[in-house]
Amino acid sequence: MTKDQWIELFEEIGLDEDGMRRWHRCFETRYPDGHQSFLEWLNIPPDEIRRIRES
């Protein structure tokens, strides 16, 4: 699974950019360690992970 494939799944179920940001914020708030692991699983570079988690 890649980041682009995950985004395609989100788009297929109707999530727009705002919805994806809300999903990440909820994931980060409820399960910060799991969110970190998930982003690493998607092979997202550390700098991008930091930006995602801070937004």
Jmol script that loads the backbone (N, CA, C; Angstrom):
load data "model"
ATOM      1  N   MET A   1       0.859  -1.173   0.000  1.00  0.00           N
ATOM      2  CA  MET A   1       0.000   0.000   0.000  1.00  0.00           C
ATOM      3  C   MET A   1       0.896   1.223   0.000  1.00  0.00           C
ATOM      4  N   THR A   2       0.532   2.184  -0.813  1.00  0.00           N
ATOM      5  CA  THR A   2       1.263   3.446  -0.867  1.00  0.00           C
ATOM      6  C   THR A   2       0.343   4.582  -0.438  1.00  0.00           C
ATOM      7  N   LYS A   3       0.938   5.723  -0.216  1.00  0.00           N
ATOM      8  CA  LYS A   3       0.157   6.916   0.124  1.00  0.00           C
ATOM      9  C   LYS A   3      -0.850   7.218  -0.981  1.00  0.00           C
ATOM     10  N   ASP A   4      -0.409   7.138  -2.235  1.00  0.00           N
ATOM     11  CA  ASP A   4      -1.308   7.434  -3.353  1.00  0.00           C
ATOM     12  C   ASP A   4      -2.472   6.451  -3.420  1.00  0.00           C
ATOM     13  N   GLN A   5      -2.211   5.182  -3.151  1.00  0.00           N
ATOM     14  CA  GLN A   5      -3.290   4.195  -3.148  1.00  0.00           C
ATOM     15  C   GLN A   5      -4.279   4.487  -2.026  1.00  0.00           C
ATOM     16  N   TRP A   6      -3.760   4.886  -0.866  1.00  0.00           N
ATOM     17  CA  TRP A   6      -4.643   5.211   0.261  1.00  0.00           C
ATOM     18  C   TRP A   6      -5.512   6.422  -0.089  1.00  0.00           C
ATOM     19  N   ILE A   7      -4.917   7.426  -0.700  1.00  0.00           N
ATOM     20  CA  ILE A   7      -5.675   8.613  -1.113  1.00  0.00           C
ATOM     21  C   ILE A   7      -6.754   8.225  -2.115  1.00  0.00           C
ATOM     22  N   GLU A   8      -6.426   7.332  -3.049  1.00  0.00           N
ATOM     23  CA  GLU A   8      -7.426   6.867  -4.021  1.00  0.00           C
ATOM     24  C   GLU A   8      -8.617   6.229  -3.315  1.00  0.00           C
ATOM     25  N   LEU A   9      -8.352   5.444  -2.271  1.00  0.00           N
ATOM     26  CA  LEU A   9      -9.449   4.836  -1.509  1.00  0.00           C
ATOM     27  C   LEU A   9     -10.307   5.907  -0.842  1.00  0.00           C
ATOM     28  N   PHE A  10      -9.671   6.887  -0.228  1.00  0.00           N
ATOM     29  CA  PHE A  10     -10.420   7.983   0.385  1.00  0.00           C
ATOM     30  C   PHE A  10     -11.290   8.695  -0.648  1.00  0.00           C
ATOM     31  N   GLU A  11     -10.707   8.988  -1.799  1.00  0.00           N
ATOM     32  CA  GLU A  11     -11.456   9.690  -2.844  1.00  0.00           C
ATOM     33  C   GLU A  11     -12.611   8.836  -3.350  1.00  0.00           C
ATOM     34  N   GLU A  12     -12.397   7.538  -3.453  1.00  0.00           N
ATOM     35  CA  GLU A  12     -13.441   6.637  -3.939  1.00  0.00           C
ATOM     36  C   GLU A  12     -14.653   6.626  -3.017  1.00  0.00           C
ATOM     37  N   ILE A  13     -14.427   6.820  -1.714  1.00  0.00           N
ATOM     38  CA  ILE A  13     -15.563   6.848  -0.788  1.00  0.00           C
ATOM     39  C   ILE A  13     -16.094   8.264  -0.563  1.00  0.00           C
ATOM     40  N   GLY A  14     -15.559   9.226  -1.324  1.00  0.00           N
ATOM     41  CA  GLY A  14     -16.111  10.572  -1.294  1.00  0.00           C
ATOM     42  C   GLY A  14     -15.416  11.565  -0.385  1.00  0.00           C
ATOM     43  N   LEU A  15     -14.268  11.203   0.196  1.00  0.00           N
ATOM     44  CA  LEU A  15     -13.558  12.170   1.035  1.00  0.00           C
ATOM     45  C   LEU A  15     -12.794  13.163   0.165  1.00  0.00           C
ATOM     46  N   ASP A  16     -12.955  14.440   0.488  1.00  0.00           N
ATOM     47  CA  ASP A  16     -12.170  15.468  -0.186  1.00  0.00           C
ATOM     48  C   ASP A  16     -10.965  15.807   0.701  1.00  0.00           C
ATOM     49  N   GLU A  17     -10.178  16.793   0.285  1.00  0.00           N
ATOM     50  CA  GLU A  17      -8.974  17.167   1.048  1.00  0.00           C
ATOM     51  C   GLU A  17      -9.310  17.518   2.497  1.00  0.00           C
ATOM     52  N   ASP A  18     -10.397  18.263   2.688  1.00  0.00           N
ATOM     53  CA  ASP A  18     -10.787  18.647   4.046  1.00  0.00           C
ATOM     54  C   ASP A  18     -11.148  17.419   4.873  1.00  0.00           C
ATOM     55  N   GLY A  19     -11.873  16.504   4.283  1.00  0.00           N
ATOM     56  CA  GLY A  19     -12.239  15.275   4.977  1.00  0.00           C
ATOM     57  C   GLY A  19     -11.027  14.442   5.348  1.00  0.00           C
ATOM     58  N   MET A  20     -10.055  14.392   4.449  1.00  0.00           N
ATOM     59  CA  MET A  20      -8.833  13.642   4.735  1.00  0.00           C
ATOM     60  C   MET A  20      -8.058  14.281   5.886  1.00  0.00           C
ATOM     61  N   ARG A  21      -8.013  15.601   5.916  1.00  0.00           N
ATOM     62  CA  ARG A  21      -7.333  16.294   7.019  1.00  0.00           C
ATOM     63  C   ARG A  21      -8.042  16.024   8.346  1.00  0.00           C
ATOM     64  N   ARG A  22      -9.382  16.039   8.320  1.00  0.00           N
ATOM     65  CA  ARG A  22     -10.143  15.753   9.542  1.00  0.00           C
ATOM     66  C   ARG A  22      -9.876  14.328  10.019  1.00  0.00           C
ATOM     67  N   TRP A  23      -9.811  13.391   9.073  1.00  0.00           N
ATOM     68  CA  TRP A  23      -9.526  11.995   9.413  1.00  0.00           C
ATOM     69  C   TRP A  23      -8.164  11.882  10.090  1.00  0.00           C
ATOM     70  N   HIS A  24      -7.145  12.530   9.511  1.00  0.00           N
ATOM     71  CA  HIS A  24      -5.805  12.485  10.102  1.00  0.00           C
ATOM     72  C   HIS A  24      -5.784  13.133  11.480  1.00  0.00           C
ATOM     73  N   ARG A  25      -6.473  14.264  11.652  1.00  0.00           N
ATOM     74  CA  ARG A  25      -6.507  14.927  12.964  1.00  0.00           C
ATOM     75  C   ARG A  25      -7.153  14.021  14.010  1.00  0.00           C
ATOM     76  N   CYS A  26      -8.237  13.363  13.625  1.00  0.00           N
ATOM     77  CA  CYS A  26      -8.919  12.452  14.549  1.00  0.00           C
ATOM     78  C   CYS A  26      -8.007  11.280  14.906  1.00  0.00           C
ATOM     79  N   PHE A  27      -7.360  10.706  13.902  1.00  0.00           N
ATOM     80  CA  PHE A  27      -6.429   9.598  14.119  1.00  0.00           C
ATOM     81  C   PHE A  27      -5.313  10.044  15.060  1.00  0.00           C
ATOM     82  N   GLU A  28      -4.759  11.220  14.804  1.00  0.00           N
ATOM     83  CA  GLU A  28      -3.654  11.750  15.615  1.00  0.00           C
ATOM     84  C   GLU A  28      -4.098  11.995  17.055  1.00  0.00           C
ATOM     85  N   THR A  29      -5.295  12.543  17.235  1.00  0.00           N
ATOM     86  CA  THR A  29      -5.796  12.852  18.571  1.00  0.00           C
ATOM     87  C   THR A  29      -6.076  11.589  19.378  1.00  0.00           C
ATOM     88  N   ARG A  30      -6.728  10.621  18.749  1.00  0.00           N
ATOM     89  CA  ARG A  30      -7.123   9.408  19.468  1.00  0.00           C
ATOM     90  C   ARG A  30      -5.996   8.396  19.625  1.00  0.00           C
ATOM     91  N   TYR A  31      -5.202   8.245  18.570  1.00  0.00           N
ATOM     92  CA  TYR A  31      -4.193   7.176  18.543  1.00  0.00           C
ATOM     93  C   TYR A  31      -2.877   7.683  17.957  1.00  0.00           C
ATOM     94  N   PRO A  32      -2.187   8.584  18.643  1.00  0.00           N
ATOM     95  CA  PRO A  32      -0.982   9.186  18.065  1.00  0.00           C
ATOM     96  C   PRO A  32       0.096   8.171  17.684  1.00  0.00           C
ATOM     97  N   ASP A  33       0.320   7.167  18.513  1.00  0.00           N
ATOM     98  CA  ASP A  33       1.345   6.172  18.177  1.00  0.00           C
ATOM     99  C   ASP A  33       0.927   5.339  16.973  1.00  0.00           C
ATOM    100  N   GLY A  34      -0.345   4.981  16.924  1.00  0.00           N
ATOM    101  CA  GLY A  34      -0.856   4.237  15.778  1.00  0.00           C
ATOM    102  C   GLY A  34      -0.801   5.058  14.503  1.00  0.00           C
ATOM    103  N   HIS A  35      -1.061   6.349  14.616  1.00  0.00           N
ATOM    104  CA  HIS A  35      -1.001   7.233  13.457  1.00  0.00           C
ATOM    105  C   HIS A  35       0.419   7.275  12.913  1.00  0.00           C
ATOM    106  N   GLN A  36       1.388   7.418  13.807  1.00  0.00           N
ATOM    107  CA  GLN A  36       2.796   7.420  13.401  1.00  0.00           C
ATOM    108  C   GLN A  36       3.138   6.114  12.682  1.00  0.00           C
ATOM    109  N   SER A  37       2.749   4.997  13.264  1.00  0.00           N
ATOM    110  CA  SER A  37       3.041   3.690  12.660  1.00  0.00           C
ATOM    111  C   SER A  37       2.382   3.547  11.299  1.00  0.00           C
ATOM    112  N   PHE A  38       1.146   4.015  11.182  1.00  0.00           N
ATOM    113  CA  PHE A  38       0.419   3.942   9.919  1.00  0.00           C
ATOM    114  C   PHE A  38       1.138   4.747   8.837  1.00  0.00           C
ATOM    115  N   LEU A  39       1.551   5.962   9.159  1.00  0.00           N
ATOM    116  CA  LEU A  39       2.237   6.805   8.181  1.00  0.00           C
ATOM    117  C   LEU A  39       3.569   6.188   7.771  1.00  0.00           C
ATOM    118  N   GLU A  40       4.265   5.589   8.720  1.00  0.00           N
ATOM    119  CA  GLU A  40       5.514   4.898   8.388  1.00  0.00           C
ATOM    120  C   GLU A  40       5.238   3.691   7.495  1.00  0.00           C
ATOM    121  N   TRP A  41       4.154   2.964   7.769  1.00  0.00           N
ATOM    122  CA  TRP A  41       3.762   1.805   6.965  1.00  0.00           C
ATOM    123  C   TRP A  41       3.540   2.204   5.509  1.00  0.00           C
ATOM    124  N   LEU A  42       3.042   3.419   5.310  1.00  0.00           N
ATOM    125  CA  LEU A  42       2.829   3.929   3.950  1.00  0.00           C
ATOM    126  C   LEU A  42       4.126   4.423   3.311  1.00  0.00           C
ATOM    127  N   ASN A  43       5.237   4.273   4.020  1.00  0.00           N
ATOM    128  CA  ASN A  43       6.556   4.696   3.518  1.00  0.00           C
ATOM    129  C   ASN A  43       6.631   6.189   3.233  1.00  0.00           C
ATOM    130  N   ILE A  44       5.958   6.971   4.056  1.00  0.00           N
ATOM    131  CA  ILE A  44       6.001   8.421   3.920  1.00  0.00           C
ATOM    132  C   ILE A  44       7.290   8.905   4.583  1.00  0.00           C
ATOM    133  N   PRO A  45       8.019   9.806   3.927  1.00  0.00           N
ATOM    134  CA  PRO A  45       9.276  10.307   4.501  1.00  0.00           C
ATOM    135  C   PRO A  45       9.046  11.029   5.838  1.00  0.00           C
ATOM    136  N   PRO A  46      10.033  10.965   6.732  1.00  0.00           N
ATOM    137  CA  PRO A  46       9.896  11.569   8.072  1.00  0.00           C
ATOM    138  C   PRO A  46       9.466  13.035   8.070  1.00  0.00           C
ATOM    139  N   ASP A  47      10.001  13.851   7.164  1.00  0.00           N
ATOM    140  CA  ASP A  47       9.608  15.271   7.131  1.00  0.00           C
ATOM    141  C   ASP A  47       8.133  15.428   6.797  1.00  0.00           C
ATOM    142  N   GLU A  48       7.644  14.616   5.876  1.00  0.00           N
ATOM    143  CA  GLU A  48       6.233  14.692   5.506  1.00  0.00           C
ATOM    144  C   GLU A  48       5.358  14.174   6.643  1.00  0.00           C
ATOM    145  N   ILE A  49       5.797  13.127   7.330  1.00  0.00           N
ATOM    146  CA  ILE A  49       5.056  12.618   8.492  1.00  0.00           C
ATOM    147  C   ILE A  49       4.924  13.717   9.534  1.00  0.00           C
ATOM    148  N   ARG A  50       5.998  14.420   9.788  1.00  0.00           N
ATOM    149  CA  ARG A  50       5.971  15.514  10.765  1.00  0.00           C
ATOM    150  C   ARG A  50       4.933  16.561  10.365  1.00  0.00           C
ATOM    151  N   ARG A  51       4.919  16.942   9.089  1.00  0.00           N
ATOM    152  CA  ARG A  51       3.948  17.945   8.615  1.00  0.00           C
ATOM    153  C   ARG A  51       2.517  17.436   8.770  1.00  0.00           C
ATOM    154  N   ILE A  52       2.288  16.182   8.412  1.00  0.00           N
ATOM    155  CA  ILE A  52       0.943  15.612   8.517  1.00  0.00           C
ATOM    156  C   ILE A  52       0.488  15.621   9.973  1.00  0.00           C
ATOM    157  N   ARG A  53       1.357  15.193  10.863  1.00  0.00           N
ATOM    158  CA  ARG A  53       0.982  15.086  12.274  1.00  0.00           C
ATOM    159  C   ARG A  53       0.795  16.450  12.925  1.00  0.00           C
ATOM    160  N   GLU A  54       1.447  17.478  12.419  1.00  0.00           N
ATOM    161  CA  GLU A  54       1.313  18.824  12.987  1.00  0.00           C
ATOM    162  C   GLU A  54       0.096  19.562  12.448  1.00  0.00           C
ATOM    163  N   SER A  55      -0.474  19.098  11.348  1.00  0.00           N
ATOM    164  CA  SER A  55      -1.596  19.838  10.735  1.00  0.00           C
ATOM    165  C   SER A  55      -2.924  19.507  11.370  1.00  0.00           C
TER     166      SER A  55
END
end "model"
wireframe off; spacefill off
backbone 0.3
color backbone group
